[in-house]
Amino acid sequence: MTIEERWASSRGARIHYLNAADRAGHHLVPVVFVPGMFGTAEDYQREMASLAPRRCVALSLRGRGKSDAPQAGYAFEDQVADLEAVVHHARVVSFCLVAHSAGVPIALGYAERHPQSLAGLIIGDYPALYRAIPSDWPERVVSSLPADRARLEVAQALQRESREVLLWMVLPRISCPTLILRGTRPDALLKEDDAARYRQYLPAAEVVVLDGAGHELRGPDYEKYVRTIRQFLETLDAGRSP
């Protein structure tokens, strides 16, 4: 498996992404990973290796990782545009979108606009909304993370341009198979009430509870986590036209 660094252009910003491809996986449904709030493309290199030879793409949204960090342009719509730019630049078609945490509303925003592009959708431990961020959040989150993970000016821009976007009502427009992952520990962000709302609006969706996991779904049992994803992807492969 070869991992290449690439950049797409989105509203004046260069968006960094990783592209992992192997000719042996050309017949498999590709995957695009959307990280959480301060996640980066590099966070998904383990999943890329575990899913090889399947093609995998992972991006860093603006202000995160190696992507450009403009002074402004961090609204919900700007971040959805980053995902659109990467999908277009990478020329990914009929793929499975995998999102975690605050990346989930970005993925849902994409899915609403481009339902025909998706072969599948995996939602990781987050409800269907983009939150309005409180004013004291930038300092709190930056102080809680490693120095190279979150920049204060980016956190401030995200907070300043945030507004609540409810996405529950767009879910019925998403017709592709959907897998919803949630943890059982108190720090999990997708509670049972919201899991039930997903079932209401996506009746064909499968909800899988990863016992012992919290908001960080990879732990404590990474193998179970990645096996659950792999099994879902294999059902998509089986339904793909030859």
C-alpha positions as CSV (number, residue, x, y, z in Angstrom):
1,M,0.0,0.0,0.0
2,T,1.3,3.4,-1.0
3,I,0.3,6.5,0.9
4,E,0.6,9.8,-1.0
5,E,0.3,13.3,0.3
6,R,-1.9,15.6,-1.8
7,W,-3.6,19.0,-1.6
8,A,-6.9,20.2,-2.9
9,S,-8.0,23.8,-3.3
10,S,-11.1,24.9,-1.3
11,R,-12.3,28.5,-1.2
12,G,-8.7,29.9,-1.3
13,A,-7.3,27.4,1.1
14,R,-5.1,24.4,0.4
15,I,-6.6,21.3,2.0
16,H,-4.2,18.5,2.8
17,Y,-5.2,14.8,2.4
18,L,-3.7,11.4,2.3
19,N,-4.4,8.9,-0.5
20,A,-3.7,5.2,0.1
21,A,-4.2,3.1,-2.9
22,D,-3.3,-0.4,-4.1
23,R,-4.2,-1.7,-7.6
24,A,-5.3,-5.0,-5.9
25,G,-8.2,-3.0,-4.3
26,H,-9.6,-1.3,-7.4
27,H,-12.8,-3.4,-7.2
28,L,-13.5,-2.5,-3.6
29,V,-15.6,0.4,-2.4
30,P,-13.3,3.3,-1.5
31,V,-13.4,5.0,1.9
32,V,-13.1,8.7,2.7
33,F,-12.4,9.6,6.4
34,V,-13.5,12.9,8.0
35,P,-11.8,13.5,11.3
36,G,-13.3,15.1,14.4
37,M,-12.8,18.7,15.6
38,F,-9.0,18.8,15.7
39,G,-8.4,15.5,14.0
40,T,-6.0,15.2,11.1
41,A,-5.5,13.0,8.1
42,E,-2.6,11.3,9.8
43,D,-4.8,10.0,12.5
44,Y,-6.2,7.4,10.0
45,Q,-3.0,5.8,8.9
46,R,-3.7,2.8,11.1
47,E,-7.2,2.3,9.6
48,M,-5.7,2.7,6.1
49,A,-3.3,-0.2,6.8
50,S,-6.0,-2.3,8.4
51,L,-8.3,-1.8,5.3
52,A,-5.7,-2.4,2.7
53,P,-5.8,-3.0,-0.3
54,R,-9.0,-0.9,-0.2
55,R,-8.4,2.7,-1.4
56,C,-8.6,5.1,1.5
57,V,-8.6,8.9,1.6
58,A,-8.3,11.0,4.8
59,L,-8.3,14.8,5.0
60,S,-7.4,17.5,7.4
61,L,-10.1,20.2,7.4
62,R,-8.9,23.8,7.2
63,G,-6.8,25.0,10.1
64,R,-6.0,21.4,11.1
65,G,-2.9,19.3,10.4
66,K,-1.0,20.4,7.3
67,S,-4.0,22.2,5.7
68,D,-3.9,26.0,5.4
69,A,-5.2,28.0,8.3
70,P,-6.8,31.2,6.9
71,Q,-7.8,34.0,9.3
72,A,-11.5,33.5,8.4
73,G,-13.7,31.0,6.6
74,Y,-14.5,28.4,9.3
75,A,-18.3,28.2,9.0
76,F,-20.1,24.9,8.6
77,E,-20.4,25.5,4.9
78,D,-16.7,26.2,4.4
79,Q,-15.8,22.9,6.0
80,V,-18.3,21.0,3.9
81,A,-16.7,22.7,0.9
82,D,-13.3,21.3,2.1
83,L,-14.7,17.8,1.9
84,E,-16.2,18.4,-1.5
85,A,-12.9,19.7,-2.8
86,V,-11.0,16.7,-1.6
87,V,-13.5,14.2,-3.1
88,H,-13.4,16.1,-6.4
89,H,-9.6,16.4,-6.5
90,A,-9.1,12.7,-5.5
91,R,-11.7,11.6,-8.1
92,V,-13.4,9.3,-5.6
93,V,-16.6,7.8,-6.8
94,S,-19.3,5.6,-5.2
95,F,-17.5,5.6,-1.9
96,C,-18.2,5.1,1.8
97,L,-17.9,8.2,3.9
98,V,-16.6,7.6,7.5
99,A,-16.9,10.4,10.0
100,H,-16.2,10.7,13.7
101,S,-17.2,13.2,16.3
102,A,-17.6,16.8,15.0
103,G,-16.7,15.4,11.5
104,V,-20.2,13.8,11.4
105,P,-22.1,17.0,10.6
106,I,-19.6,17.8,7.9
107,A,-20.2,14.4,6.4
108,L,-23.9,14.8,6.7
109,G,-23.7,18.2,5.0
110,Y,-21.9,16.5,2.1
111,A,-24.3,13.6,2.0
112,E,-27.3,16.0,1.8
113,R,-25.8,17.7,-1.3
114,H,-24.4,14.6,-3.0
115,P,-26.4,11.5,-2.0
116,Q,-25.8,9.9,-5.4
117,S,-22.0,9.9,-4.7
118,L,-22.2,7.6,-1.6
119,A,-22.2,3.8,-1.5
120,G,-22.3,3.9,2.2
121,L,-22.0,6.1,5.3
122,I,-20.5,5.4,8.8
123,I,-21.4,7.8,11.6
124,G,-19.1,7.7,14.6
125,D,-20.4,8.7,18.0
126,Y,-22.1,12.1,17.3
127,P,-25.6,13.4,16.8
128,A,-26.9,15.0,13.6
129,L,-26.1,18.6,14.3
130,Y,-23.3,21.1,14.0
131,R,-23.1,22.9,17.3
132,A,-22.8,26.6,18.1
133,I,-19.6,26.8,20.1
134,P,-19.5,28.6,23.4
135,S,-17.2,31.7,23.8
136,D,-15.0,30.0,26.5
137,W,-14.3,26.9,24.4
138,P,-11.2,28.0,22.4
139,E,-9.0,28.5,25.5
140,R,-10.3,25.4,27.2
141,V,-9.8,23.1,24.2
142,V,-6.4,24.4,23.2
143,S,-5.1,24.1,26.8
144,S,-6.3,20.5,26.9
145,L,-4.6,19.3,23.8
146,P,-0.9,18.9,22.7
147,A,0.7,22.1,21.5
148,D,1.0,20.9,17.9
149,R,-2.7,19.7,17.8
150,A,-4.8,22.8,18.1
151,R,-4.0,26.5,17.3
152,L,-5.7,29.1,19.4
153,E,-6.4,31.4,16.4
154,V,-8.1,28.5,14.6
155,A,-10.2,27.6,17.7
156,Q,-11.3,31.2,18.0
157,A,-12.2,31.4,14.3
158,L,-14.2,28.2,14.6
159,Q,-16.1,29.5,17.6
160,R,-16.6,33.0,16.1
161,E,-18.2,31.6,12.9
162,S,-20.1,28.7,14.4
163,R,-23.9,28.5,14.4
164,E,-26.2,25.6,15.2
165,V,-27.1,23.6,12.1
166,L,-29.7,20.9,12.7
167,L,-29.3,18.0,10.3
168,W,-31.9,15.4,11.5
169,M,-34.4,16.4,8.9
170,V,-31.9,15.9,6.0
171,L,-31.4,12.2,7.0
172,P,-34.3,10.8,5.0
173,R,-32.6,12.2,1.8
174,I,-29.7,9.8,2.5
175,S,-30.6,6.4,0.9
176,C,-27.3,4.6,1.1
177,P,-26.6,1.9,3.7
178,T,-25.6,3.4,7.0
179,L,-23.7,2.2,10.0
180,I,-23.9,4.1,13.3
181,L,-21.2,3.4,15.9
182,R,-21.5,4.4,19.6
183,G,-19.7,3.7,22.8
184,T,-21.0,2.8,26.3
185,R,-18.7,4.9,28.5
186,P,-19.9,8.2,30.0
187,D,-17.7,10.3,27.6
188,A,-19.5,8.9,24.6
189,L,-21.3,11.8,22.8
190,L,-24.0,9.8,21.0
191,K,-26.6,9.0,23.7
192,E,-29.4,6.4,23.4
193,D,-32.0,9.1,22.7
194,D,-30.0,10.4,19.7
195,A,-29.3,6.8,18.5
196,A,-33.1,6.3,18.5
197,R,-33.5,9.5,16.4
198,Y,-31.1,8.1,13.9
199,R,-33.2,4.9,13.8
200,Q,-36.3,7.1,13.3
201,Y,-35.0,9.0,10.3
202,L,-32.8,6.2,8.9
203,P,-34.9,3.1,9.5
204,A,-32.5,0.9,7.5
205,A,-29.5,2.0,9.4
206,E,-27.6,-0.4,11.6
207,V,-26.6,0.8,15.1
208,V,-23.6,-1.0,16.7
209,V,-22.7,-0.5,20.3
210,L,-19.0,-1.0,21.0
211,D,-18.9,-2.1,24.6
212,G,-16.2,-0.5,26.7
213,A,-15.5,2.2,24.2
214,G,-16.1,5.9,24.9
215,H,-16.0,8.8,22.5
216,E,-12.7,7.4,21.2
217,L,-14.2,4.4,19.4
218,R,-10.9,2.8,18.6
219,G,-10.3,1.8,22.2
220,P,-10.1,-0.3,24.1
221,D,-10.7,-2.9,21.4
222,Y,-9.3,-1.6,18.1
223,E,-9.7,-5.0,16.4
224,K,-13.4,-5.1,17.1
225,Y,-13.8,-1.5,16.0
226,V,-12.0,-2.1,12.7
227,R,-13.6,-5.5,12.1
228,T,-17.1,-3.8,12.5
229,I,-16.1,-1.3,9.8
230,R,-14.6,-4.0,7.5
231,Q,-17.7,-6.2,7.7
232,F,-19.9,-3.2,6.8
233,L,-17.6,-2.3,3.8
234,E,-17.7,-5.9,2.7
235,T,-21.5,-5.8,2.4
236,L,-21.1,-2.7,0.2
237,D,-18.6,-4.5,-1.9
238,A,-21.1,-7.4,-2.4
239,G,-23.7,-5.0,-3.7
240,R,-21.4,-3.2,-6.0
241,S,-21.9,-3.6,-9.8
242,P,-19.0,-5.6,-11.4
